[in-house]
Amino acid sequence: MEIEEVRPDPDAILDEIRAHQETDCGKLKIFFGYAAGVGKTYAMLDDAQEQYRCGKNVLVGYIEPHTRPDTMQFLQGLPAIPPRKILYRNIELQEFDLDEALRRRPELILVDELAHTNAEGVRNRKRFQDIEELLNAGIDVYTTVNVQHMESLNDVIEDITKVRVKETVPDYIFERADMIKLVDIEPQELLRRFEEGKIYRPDQAQTAMLNFFSLANLKLLREIAMRKAADRISNENQNERRLSQKLANTKMLVCIGPSPSSARCIRWTARAADAFHAHWVALYVERIENNDLTEEQQKTIRTNLDLAEKLGAEVVTLSGHDIAETVSEYAKLSGITNIVVGKSRNKKSISSLFELDFEDKLISLLPNIEIYIIPGTTIRRNYKKPRKTIPIKKFNFTWLDFTKTMGLLTAATVLSLGLRRLDIGDQNIIMAYILSVLIISRITTGHVYGVIASVISVLAFNFFFTEPYYTFNTIQAGYSVTFLIMLLAALITSTLTVRIKTQASLAVQRERRTEVLYEINKKLLITRGLEQIVALTNEYIVNLFGRSVVFFATDPELGDDGSMMQGPGDVDGSVLNSADEKAVAHWVFLNQKRAGAGTDTLMGASAFYMPVISQGKVLAVLGISCLKGTLDHNTRLFLRMIASQVAMSLERQRLSDEQRSIIVEAEKEKMRSNLLRAIAHDLRTPLAGILGASSAIRDNKNTLDEKTCEKLNGDIQEEAQWLLRMVENLLSVTRINESASKVTKSPEAAEEVIAEAVGRIKKRFPQRKMIVRVPDELLEVPMDGTLIAQVLINLLENAIKHSTDDSFVEVILKKTGENAMFQVLDHGKGIADEDYPYLFTSYVPNGNKSSDSSRGMGIGLSICMTIIKAHNGTMEAYNRLEGGAVFQFSLPLEGSESYGY
């Protein structure tokens, strides 16, 4: 019977990993309604009372003070934290105290009004960010929100109610919720409650009913809320894997521009992508003319990009002159299947009379891609697409450019006068002026000088080279056409030249950015060690952005300062390591989000902090000083690219360190195994000898003669001494730090250590001759004296065992450079060639005994090598020419390069 191989489903494994990662997070329950007064807070408090009665640790974090009296009675009995009081423009505001909630860490906390905007001075700009922190801390949260506060529905609500809702919540918060409870009542019942004054005061209620809370609006809002809740239930119930396979190729793109209506396109695309479970991209194309955008238009672009990112889009920024061609090329390369654009409302001019509208051109370039055209809002009519003209305020007058312009025009005029004397035709004079305009456009800044040069060249041609001369009158009728053609040719040439120059400049910038990323990646690939990676990253960021940078490789909550590098022009870069800035970096470590200056979280910080994330884990935090101003979108995007390169390098370093640790642990395990094997072999023989000798004395004490008894007692003593030395060796090993192979060193007189070792050996072998040679100067060596004495004892014992009884053993101490050299010489038969590879190991693969073993396997020399390595020293052995062996080791003196490493 053939058994089919069952392979695990990768999607199931990923889901299991995600579920495991989310187990530490708190659960979010949203009480969802279509308008104020439907009973969201009432239902939330009622549910909380039930949880409290069941024994759950419930805490009321914040309830809006305008909540109805019949609702507030449900607060009785529930523990609550007092609101945080913020003084804003001489008005005392009450806000949710996030820090107190995190300190008390309840099982469940109630926080009303999810879409609320916090007052200035609070850590987070929006309340949903507070709730995210609570969830990340493992605290369950109950909260409330109305349908008009959903970000993706903002424009839909505005079309219905004619009111722009400013406080919104990103849709991912709604999708993240573990439970959505729809709180609903009939619109007529809600209006009756308005009339009775149960929701607002009578005067406010009457105004609300005439505007936002009309019956028609409430019915539509109710329908939208129910659809939103129903879509979530539908998404949970259907087979998402099968759906994702069916729509695997769906990828949407929305085009973003400086128009406020781009936000409408972004929200529509977000809703569509959510409905189709499709990936979507927000694309912004920077045009050459973008330098002429007003500050308000640039702010609108940044707002739209932030909105797209908040709604879950992949934000891409490209550069190009023709937006339609740039979008079409990106769509072809990225596999886009659906494109969303806004309806362009360009006013036709002479230059664009025969040009297709943007959406028509896009359709012609991408016939196989579905394109959705979203009309702009009809409520706001104050926006006009910027005309392609040069604002006067953009003209920067410089004497250098003025001199270049006038000099070239003068030169062209002088040249043309010479050509006229040579009786050369007017067409060559015209070409001379056009050439001068071309050169002026190339070597000056902006369009203005080229336009001015075009006009002056026509006037100069009219003044100097048309009859009557030296007047601005022309006799021949055909010259008016000549002037017009000459002016158009000069203007077009100037415009094309400036455009090409700008494109070249943008190409250089993009090439420089790519070159920098490649250079950083190349250097990070060859950089090893955390300190080197941090130093390299800081150096590049300071050189690129001219700002101080701080790099936190570990959470500053542990007490370590970040690696800081001060940028040019910064007054005091050390502020990045202050307690307040460390608190911001700590928050980024915990929440895996950006914070600091220019963000909605801890915006009062002096720097912008970005997490360096790999595999869903924060490896480090980068902080960029914002004392010179907040970072713009392009700088943040470039910084994010650099952070991704650094993340790969840090991840590679982490894996390398783990691999090294695994290898070290494997070597330790191998050494431990060999040590236990050696001990097992070495202890068996002496114990057996002691047991046998003692048994013989005990069983035959009446029959043994005195000489035999003395020999057996001597054997017992010798075996016991061997066991004692074995235990001393093992105790020496345990004194070495197991994790880093380091020992506690202090300056010791080398002569005294040698004297102690020789004295202990003399007690064991009183008949052996020993010669000790030490230098005249006192040599103090940083060491653990007890361990080094044990090394000398092992080497002396090994020398005695492998030499004749009548020979002598030498111990020599000398200074060689920055090291102290210890040598133990014997006059035995030397070291066999086959023993060299395993001289300092306790286990020999072929089963032979170690060179220092008289019984069993022996561990003396292997322990010596371990101790010397722990002292950052070296150890070796070789045979003497006159016979015998030399075992020597060197220890670094204080102040040498090897000391302390």
VEXMAR-506514 format. One line per 3 residues: number of its first residue (from 1); for each residue x, y, z of C-alpha. Coordinates in steps of 0.02 Angstrom, whole numbers, plus 50000, padded with zeros to 5 digits. Layout:
N
NUM = X,Y,Z; ...
//
This chain:
901
1 = 50000,50000,50000; 50074,50168,49948; 50072,50299,50083
4 = 50049,50478,50025; 50168,50602,50102; 50076,50732,50205
7 = 50162,50901,50201; 50116,51041,50322; 50018,51187,50251
10 = 50131,51343,50250; 49980,51457,50273; 49926,51358,50425
13 = 50100,51372,50498; 50100,51561,50470; 49929,51577,50550
16 = 49989,51478,50699; 50143,51588,50717; 50037,51746,50707
19 = 49915,51677,50834; 50060,51636,50950; 50131,51811,50929
22 = 49963,51890,50968; 49936,51791,51127; 50034,51920,51227
25 = 49927,52064,51163; 49766,52120,51243; 49597,52096,51161
28 = 49500,52243,51090; 49310,52256,51092; 49229,52401,51001
31 = 49051,52457,51035; 49002,52521,50864; 48857,52639,50823
34 = 48795,52753,50687; 48772,52912,50790; 48791,52987,50962
37 = 48655,52933,51084; 48623,52756,51018; 48686,52682,51183
40 = 48867,52632,51151; 48934,52689,51320; 48781,52616,51407
43 = 48813,52445,51326; 48999,52454,51366; 48970,52491,51550
46 = 48836,52357,51563; 48957,52229,51490; 49096,52290,51607
49 = 48982,52268,51759; 48951,52089,51707; 49138,52058,51690
52 = 49169,52139,51860; 49039,52027,51943; 49128,51876,51868
55 = 49286,51923,51961; 49384,52009,51822; 49497,52155,51867
58 = 49404,52296,51780; 49461,52477,51778; 49371,52629,51708
61 = 49504,52727,51614; 49402,52869,51541; 49217,52904,51512
64 = 49162,53063,51424; 49090,53182,51557; 48940,53228,51448
67 = 48876,53049,51460; 48691,53039,51508; 48639,53021,51693
70 = 48556,52853,51666; 48718,52791,51588; 48830,52860,51726
73 = 48741,52757,51857; 48826,52602,51784; 48992,52674,51845
76 = 48944,52639,52025; 49054,52504,52100; 49183,52504,51961
79 = 49359,52562,52008; 49417,52711,51905; 49573,52815,51881
82 = 49557,53004,51890; 49576,53097,51725; 49736,53186,51685
85 = 49714,53375,51689; 49796,53476,51549; 49802,53666,51546
88 = 49777,53723,51366; 49755,53908,51327; 49702,53943,51505
91 = 49569,53807,51494; 49583,53651,51601; 49552,53495,51495
94 = 49530,53318,51556; 49618,53177,51465; 49644,52991,51486
97 = 49794,52954,51601; 49886,52822,51500; 50038,52808,51614
100 = 49930,52775,51768; 49834,52641,51671; 49995,52555,51620
103 = 50058,52563,51798; 49902,52482,51870; 49891,52352,51729
106 = 49710,52292,51749; 49641,52144,51654; 49510,52252,51570
109 = 49503,52441,51548; 49364,52552,51479; 49414,52699,51368
112 = 49274,52798,51288; 49282,52891,51120; 49409,52797,51014
115 = 49423,52939,50886; 49461,53075,51013; 49607,53194,50981
118 = 49714,53221,51135; 49763,53393,51196; 49939,53458,51171
121 = 50057,53394,51304; 49991,53215,51301; 50109,53081,51237
124 = 50002,53026,51088; 49907,53139,50973; 49758,53019,50954
127 = 49670,52911,51082; 49676,52757,50971; 49866,52765,50992
130 = 49841,52759,51181; 49734,52605,51159; 49866,52523,51050
133 = 49991,52543,51192; 49868,52463,51313; 49842,52317,51195
136 = 50029,52294,51171; 50047,52289,51360; 49926,52140,51366
139 = 49776,52236,51433; 49601,52204,51364; 49511,52362,51308
142 = 49329,52411,51285; 49299,52567,51181; 49167,52656,51078
145 = 49162,52735,50906; 49036,52796,50778; 49034,52754,50593
148 = 49068,52934,50540; 49240,52922,50622; 49303,52783,50506
151 = 49442,52855,50398; 49398,52762,50237; 49216,52820,50251
154 = 49258,53002,50285; 49218,53066,50111; 49060,52959,50099
157 = 48997,53032,50263; 49039,53207,50201; 48937,53181,50043
160 = 48788,53125,50146; 48791,53249,50289; 48883,53395,50204
163 = 48993,53400,50360; 49178,53359,50365; 49218,53248,50516
166 = 49393,53293,50573; 49419,53159,50707; 49447,52993,50618
169 = 49513,52820,50658; 49617,52714,50537; 49524,52563,50474
172 = 49660,52444,50534; 49606,52480,50713; 49431,52422,50669
175 = 49499,52267,50582; 49614,52229,50728; 49470,52221,50851
178 = 49435,52047,50918; 49250,52086,50936; 49133,52217,50862
181 = 48967,52245,50949; 48842,52343,50845; 48734,52453,50957
184 = 48576,52503,50865; 48409,52590,50891; 48281,52655,50768
187 = 48319,52830,50699; 48146,52889,50753; 48182,52832,50931
190 = 48350,52921,50927; 48266,53083,50869; 48137,53066,51008
193 = 48280,53055,51133; 48352,53213,51055; 48187,53304,51078
196 = 48176,53248,51260; 48349,53320,51294; 48424,53152,51343
199 = 48574,53174,51227; 48607,53361,51209; 48534,53517,51288
202 = 48371,53571,51201; 48452,53716,51106; 48597,53606,51047
205 = 48481,53462,51006; 48372,53571,50894; 48524,53632,50796
208 = 48592,53454,50780; 48426,53388,50715; 48421,53521,50580
211 = 48598,53482,50519; 48694,53322,50549; 48559,53222,50641
214 = 48418,53236,50516; 48308,53084,50489; 48374,53055,50313
217 = 48555,53067,50371; 48525,52949,50516; 48447,52818,50404
220 = 48595,52822,50286; 48721,52820,50428; 48632,52672,50505
223 = 48639,52578,50340; 48825,52614,50320; 48861,52556,50499
226 = 48766,52395,50473; 48855,52364,50308; 49023,52393,50391
229 = 48982,52269,50529; 48909,52145,50405; 49065,52154,50295
232 = 49173,52110,50443; 49064,51960,50487; 49066,51905,50305
235 = 49255,51917,50297; 49272,51814,50455; 49154,51678,50394
238 = 49219,51650,50219; 49367,51543,50175; 49504,51674,50162
241 = 49633,51554,50093; 49524,51506,49947; 49481,51688,49917
244 = 49662,51743,49925; 49709,51611,49795; 49569,51673,49683
247 = 49622,51854,49699; 49809,51825,49713; 49843,51930,49558
250 = 49736,52079,49609; 49844,52231,49643; 49774,52406,49649
253 = 49859,52574,49624; 49798,52747,49667; 49879,52904,49596
256 = 49913,53044,49721; 49938,53227,49681; 49929,53398,49764
259 = 49741,53405,49741; 49636,53387,49901; 49523,53269,49803
262 = 49665,53141,49805; 49610,53097,49982; 49443,53042,49909
265 = 49533,52925,49787; 49639,52856,49928; 49488,52814,50036
268 = 49395,52737,49889; 49545,52626,49848; 49562,52576,50031
271 = 49380,52520,50036; 49397,52426,49871; 49559,52341,49922
274 = 49480,52290,50087; 49330,52218,49996; 49438,52120,49874
277 = 49574,52077,50001; 49699,52149,49878; 49867,52232,49898
280 = 49867,52415,49850; 49997,52548,49812; 49988,52738,49828
283 = 50097,52816,49693; 50156,52996,49691; 50253,53061,49541
286 = 50366,53209,49572; 50369,53323,49421; 50503,53446,49374
289 = 50379,53585,49408; 50354,53523,49588; 50482,53649,49646
292 = 50353,53781,49603; 50216,53708,49712; 50154,53818,49851
295 = 50185,53773,50032; 50001,53729,50052; 50008,53610,49904
298 = 50165,53525,49972; 50077,53506,50139; 49928,53428,50050
301 = 50043,53302,49966; 50122,53253,50132; 49949,53237,50210
304 = 49889,53125,50069; 50045,53015,50081; 50022,52998,50269
307 = 49838,52956,50244; 49880,52819,50119; 50010,52745,50236
310 = 49889,52753,50382; 49757,52658,50282; 49880,52519,50241
313 = 49949,52566,50071; 50124,52539,50007; 50184,52716,49971
316 = 50296,52739,49818; 50373,52902,49756; 50442,52919,49579
319 = 50510,53062,49475; 50465,53103,49296; 50406,53240,49179
322 = 50259,53147,49101; 50153,53079,49242; 50049,52964,49133
325 = 50202,52880,49057; 50284,52861,49228; 50127,52783,49302
328 = 50106,52665,49154; 50287,52605,49162; 50273,52572,49349
331 = 50107,52481,49325; 50182,52368,49192; 50335,52326,49298
334 = 50238,52300,49460; 50094,52194,49395; 49957,52320,49434
337 = 49784,52260,49385; 49675,52409,49437; 49715,52595,49438
340 = 49616,52730,49527; 49634,52911,49472; 49541,53072,49504
343 = 49450,53163,49363; 49565,53299,49299; 49488,53469,49268
346 = 49625,53553,49166; 49587,53715,49077; 49638,53703,48896
349 = 49778,53819,48845; 49865,53844,48679; 50007,53728,48731
352 = 49889,53590,48792; 49752,53613,48663; 49793,53453,48572
355 = 49849,53352,48724; 49746,53212,48798; 49685,53223,48977
358 = 49784,53123,49102; 49655,52984,49120; 49629,52972,48931
361 = 49816,52957,48904; 49828,52827,49040; 49691,52724,48958
364 = 49781,52731,48791; 49946,52678,48871; 49869,52537,48975
367 = 49728,52459,48873; 49731,52296,48974; 49717,52374,49147
370 = 49554,52427,49227; 49553,52613,49269; 49429,52689,49391
373 = 49399,52877,49378; 49337,52957,49540; 49254,53129,49521
376 = 49316,53265,49635; 49212,53335,49777; 49079,53461,49731
379 = 49076,53544,49902; 49245,53627,49898; 49271,53733,49744
382 = 49414,53840,49802; 49546,53724,49733; 49621,53751,49561
385 = 49755,53647,49485; 49914,53752,49478; 49948,53825,49309
388 = 50114,53787,49230; 50182,53961,49253; 50329,54024,49350
391 = 50276,54116,49508; 50364,54281,49531; 50414,54234,49707
394 = 50516,54089,49639; 50629,54209,49541; 50793,54227,49633
397 = 50892,54372,49563; 51081,54354,49568; 51209,54471,49494
400 = 51307,54323,49427; 51162,54258,49322; 51118,54435,49268
403 = 51298,54465,49212; 51300,54299,49117; 51137,54341,49029
406 = 51185,54517,48977; 51361,54465,48929; 51302,54325,48814
409 = 51169,54436,48734; 51299,54570,48705; 51417,54443,48631
412 = 51278,54379,48517; 51240,54557,48462; 51424,54594,48424
415 = 51438,54432,48329; 51279,54472,48231; 51346,54645,48187
418 = 51501,54561,48119; 51396,54441,48018; 51296,54586,47945
421 = 51458,54672,47890; 51503,54511,47800; 51333,54521,47716
424 = 51274,54356,47791; 51086,54325,47794; 50967,54368,47936
427 = 50932,54184,47967; 51110,54159,48033; 51090,54310,48147
430 = 50930,54234,48215; 51022,54070,48247; 51158,54165,48341
433 = 51028,54237,48458; 50941,54069,48482; 51111,53992,48522
436 = 51142,54127,48653; 50970,54091,48731; 51013,53905,48736
439 = 51177,53939,48825; 51096,54061,48947; 50963,53932,48993
442 = 51100,53805,49022; 51215,53906,49134; 51087,54006,49235
445 = 50963,53955,49369; 50779,53932,49327; 50669,53978,49178
448 = 50664,54166,49204; 50833,54210,49130; 50797,54107,48975
451 = 50627,54191,48952; 50703,54365,48976; 50844,54322,48856
454 = 50715,54265,48726; 50621,54430,48735; 50780,54536,48733
457 = 50850,54439,48585; 50693,54476,48483; 50700,54659,48531
460 = 50886,54669,48492; 50859,54588,48322; 50721,54714,48288
463 = 50826,54861,48349; 50993,54822,48265; 50955,54716,48113
466 = 50787,54770,48038; 50754,54928,47942; 50739,55062,47996
469 = 50893,55025,48103; 50905,55075,48286; 50717,55087,48307
472 = 50584,54964,48359; 50484,54994,48199; 50485,54873,48053
475 = 50448,54917,47872; 50431,54745,47799; 50269,54658,47849
478 = 50347,54486,47852; 50459,54529,47999; 50315,54517,48121
481 = 50302,54333,48081; 50490,54318,48095; 50486,54398,48267
484 = 50348,54282,48324; 50435,54126,48261; 50600,54184,48334
487 = 50519,54216,48503; 50431,54046,48506; 50589,53957,48452
490 = 50689,54045,48588; 50558,54009,48721; 50540,53826,48673
493 = 50728,53804,48666; 50746,53887,48836; 50609,53781,48913
496 = 50678,53618,48842; 50853,53661,48900; 50796,53699,49077
499 = 50690,53542,49078; 50835,53434,49021; 50948,53516,49150
502 = 50820,53483,49288; 50797,53303,49232; 50985,53281,49234
505 = 50990,53353,49409; 50852,53235,49468; 50941,53090,49384
508 = 51101,53136,49476; 51005,53143,49641; 50926,52973,49611
511 = 51091,52901,49555; 51175,52973,49709; 51041,52897,49820
514 = 51060,52728,49736; 51249,52742,49746; 51240,52783,49931
517 = 51126,52635,49966; 51240,52521,49867; 51392,52588,49956
520 = 51311,52567,50127; 51256,52391,50083; 51430,52345,50019
523 = 51516,52410,50175; 51389,52331,50292; 51418,52164,50206
526 = 51603,52167,50253; 51580,52248,50423; 51584,52132,50572
529 = 51541,52172,50751; 51399,52273,50823; 51507,52424,50867
532 = 51575,52436,50690; 51400,52425,50614; 51336,52561,50729
535 = 51485,52676,50694; 51468,52652,50506; 51282,52689,50510
538 = 51302,52845,50615; 51440,52910,50502; 51336,52891,50344
541 = 51180,52970,50419; 51277,53121,50484; 51363,53145,50316
544 = 51201,53125,50218; 51082,53229,50322; 51199,53345,50417
547 = 51109,53307,50581; 51159,53226,50744; 51112,53044,50761
550 = 51095,52922,50904; 51091,52733,50883; 51014,52627,51022
553 = 51069,52447,50994; 50980,52395,51156; 50828,52461,51247
556 = 50884,52617,51342; 50770,52562,51484; 50914,52444,51529
559 = 51019,52597,51570; 51138,52601,51422; 51168,52760,51323
562 = 51150,52759,51135; 51297,52780,51018; 51288,52965,50972
565 = 51375,53062,50835; 51355,53250,50826; 51314,53330,50661
568 = 51389,53491,50594; 51301,53646,50657; 51206,53562,50799
571 = 51230,53657,50960; 51222,53509,51079; 51199,53334,51012
574 = 51215,53256,51186; 51032,53299,51216; 50992,53141,51117
577 = 51054,53039,51266; 50951,53134,51393; 50822,53045,51500
580 = 50675,53117,51401; 50746,53062,51233; 50786,52889,51303
583 = 50604,52874,51356; 50551,52905,51176; 50673,52775,51111
586 = 50609,52653,51243; 50431,52682,51181; 50486,52643,51003
589 = 50568,52482,51063; 50407,52429,51148; 50281,52480,51014
592 = 50383,52454,50854; 50323,52621,50784; 50401,52787,50740
595 = 50392,52926,50869; 50462,53096,50909; 50470,53258,50812
598 = 50357,53261,50659; 50248,53114,50715; 50086,53098,50814
601 = 50173,53019,50964; 50286,53111,51086; 50296,53253,50960
604 = 50388,53363,51084; 50548,53261,51071; 50706,53336,50998
607 = 50729,53197,50871; 50637,53082,50753; 50650,52900,50808
610 = 50632,52753,50689; 50637,52568,50736; 50754,52450,50644
613 = 50645,52296,50625; 50685,52121,50562; 50575,51968,50575
616 = 50447,52068,50675; 50575,52111,50809; 50653,52279,50848
619 = 50841,52259,50833; 50884,52442,50863; 50815,52619,50861
622 = 50884,52762,50757; 50862,52940,50817; 50890,53089,50700
625 = 50902,53263,50775; 50763,53383,50723; 50836,53540,50803
628 = 50855,53609,50627; 50676,53565,50580; 50572,53408,50555
631 = 50616,53282,50420; 50522,53291,50256; 50441,53142,50170
634 = 50587,53107,50052; 50712,53109,50194; 50605,52989,50295
637 = 50588,52875,50144; 50776,52875,50115; 50806,52846,50301
640 = 50686,52698,50295; 50788,52622,50153; 50948,52643,50254
643 = 50862,52566,50406; 50815,52413,50303; 50997,52391,50253
646 = 51052,52410,50435; 50918,52285,50489; 50989,52153,50372
649 = 51164,52186,50436; 51110,52177,50619; 51011,52019,50584
652 = 51162,51943,50498; 51272,51992,50646; 51146,51918,50767
655 = 51140,51755,50671; 51330,51754,50664; 51340,51780,50852
658 = 51213,51643,50880; 51309,51526,50766; 51470,51566,50858
661 = 51383,51536,51022; 51316,51370,50960; 51490,51319,50904
664 = 51562,51369,51072; 51426,51275,51163; 51458,51123,51053
667 = 51644,51133,51093; 51604,51150,51277; 51488,51001,51268
670 = 51621,50902,51178; 51751,50952,51307; 51631,50912,51447
673 = 51597,50742,51371; 51781,50706,51348; 51817,50766,51524
676 = 51686,50651,51599; 51752,50507,51493; 51929,50543,51551
679 = 51876,50554,51732; 51780,50391,51717; 51935,50304,51648
682 = 52059,50387,51765; 51963,50358,51925; 51932,50174,51893
685 = 52115,50120,51901; 52171,50207,52061; 52011,50163,52151
688 = 52030,49983,52100; 52211,49986,52161; 52163,50064,52328
691 = 52020,49940,52349; 52131,49792,52307; 52275,49845,52420
694 = 52162,49884,52568; 52068,49719,52546; 52232,49623,52542
697 = 52291,49705,52703; 52124,49675,52789; 52104,49493,52734
700 = 52286,49442,52760; 52346,49554,52901; 52405,49405,53004
703 = 52502,49322,52863; 52580,49472,52774; 52756,49519,52818
706 = 52806,49696,52861; 52887,49731,52694; 52732,49680,52596
709 = 52619,49783,52708; 52731,49933,52685; 52724,49913,52496
712 = 52535,49898,52495; 52519,50053,52606; 52636,50146,52489
715 = 52528,50097,52340; 52373,50159,52431; 52460,50324,52471
718 = 52520,50347,52291; 52349,50312,52219; 52267,50430,52345
721 = 52391,50567,52300; 52350,50542,52117; 52166,50558,52155
724 = 52203,50716,52255; 52293,50793,52108; 52149,50744,51995
727 = 52026,50833,52110; 52138,50987,52114; 52140,50991,51925
730 = 51951,50979,51918; 51934,51119,52046; 52050,51225,51938
733 = 51934,51202,51790; 51781,51254,51892; 51866,51418,51937
736 = 51863,51473,51755; 51710,51571,51700; 51614,51450,51592
739 = 51528,51578,51479; 51675,51683,51424; 51828,51581,51477
742 = 51887,51728,51582; 51975,51728,51749; 51999,51857,51884
745 = 52176,51922,51864; 52283,52024,51981; 52469,52067,51978
748 = 52569,51921,52052; 52755,51898,52076; 52800,51760,51953
751 = 52945,51699,52064; 52827,51666,52210; 52705,51568,52100
754 = 52849,51459,52036; 52914,51435,52213; 52743,51377,52272
757 = 52726,51251,52129; 52903,51184,52152; 52878,51170,52340
760 = 52720,51066,52319; 52805,50951,52192; 52955,50930,52308
763 = 52838,50860,52441; 52776,50727,52319; 52945,50689,52239
766 = 53078,50732,52369; 53216,50636,52279; 53203,50728,52112
769 = 53323,50869,52069; 53250,51033,52009; 53335,51190,51944
772 = 53246,51358,51945; 53307,51508,51845; 53223,51678,51862
775 = 53275,51852,51801; 53358,51977,51915; 53214,52100,51904
778 = 53050,52067,51992; 52923,52014,51860; 52741,52050,51905
781 = 52617,51962,51791; 52426,51986,51789; 52361,51811,51829
784 = 52260,51700,51942; 52405,51637,52047; 52319,51477,52105
787 = 52276,51423,51927; 52450,51461,51856; 52528,51366,52002
790 = 52418,51218,51955; 52479,51231,51775; 52661,51225,51833
793 = 52624,51079,51948; 52546,50981,51805; 52693,51020,51689
796 = 52822,50974,51822; 52731,50812,51862; 52723,50771,51676
799 = 52911,50806,51658; 52953,50696,51807; 52849,50552,51741
802 = 52930,50556,51569; 53112,50569,51624; 53232,50458,51720
805 = 53248,50465,51909; 53427,50526,51904; 53391,50670,51783
808 = 53342,50845,51836; 53197,50958,51785; 53222,51142,51746
811 = 53101,51285,51772; 53146,51447,51681; 53062,51617,51690
814 = 53107,51759,51572; 53034,51915,51492; 53008,51913,51304
817 = 52943,52077,51236; 52774,52113,51317; 52752,51935,51382
820 = 52817,51831,51527; 52883,51659,51469; 52874,51506,51582
823 = 52971,51351,51528; 52979,51175,51601; 53121,51067,51530
826 = 53153,50882,51555; 53290,50761,51497; 53178,50616,51448
829 = 53144,50532,51282; 53042,50679,51212; 52872,50688,51128
832 = 52824,50558,50998; 52772,50626,50827; 52603,50541,50833
835 = 52563,50625,51000; 52586,50805,50938; 52408,50830,50868
838 = 52328,50772,51031; 52457,50836,51154; 52339,50957,51243
841 = 52178,50857,51225; 52103,50737,51348; 52035,50619,51217
844 = 52132,50535,51076; 52026,50467,50930; 52130,50311,50905
847 = 52112,50262,51086; 52293,50291,51137; 52334,50374,51300
850 = 52377,50557,51313; 52558,50600,51333; 52534,50650,51514
853 = 52441,50494,51565; 52514,50359,51672; 52348,50274,51696
856 = 52184,50297,51605; 52176,50443,51484; 52243,50592,51583
859 = 52179,50771,51583; 52326,50870,51653; 52390,50951,51492
862 = 52216,50987,51423; 52175,51080,51584; 52338,51177,51568
865 = 52290,51235,51394; 52116,51287,51454; 52189,51391,51595
868 = 52320,51476,51484; 52190,51520,51352; 52081,51595,51488
871 = 52230,51708,51529; 52243,51761,51345; 52408,51672,51335
874 = 52488,51542,51221; 52557,51370,51255; 52666,51253,51154
877 = 52785,51106,51169; 52934,51044,51068; 53079,50924,51081
880 = 53256,50980,51128; 53401,50937,51013; 53502,50868,51158
883 = 53355,50761,51214; 53200,50787,51316; 53051,50903,51292
886 = 53009,51084,51328; 52835,51140,51381; 52818,51328,51383
889 = 52680,51456,51401; 52678,51645,51393; 52564,51768,51483
892 = 52537,51949,51428; 52605,52083,51543; 52498,52230,51596
895 = 52486,52360,51458; 52517,52240,51314; 52398,52227,51166
898 = 52339,52054,51219; 52302,52107,51397; 52117,52117,51434
901 = 52058,52037,51270
//
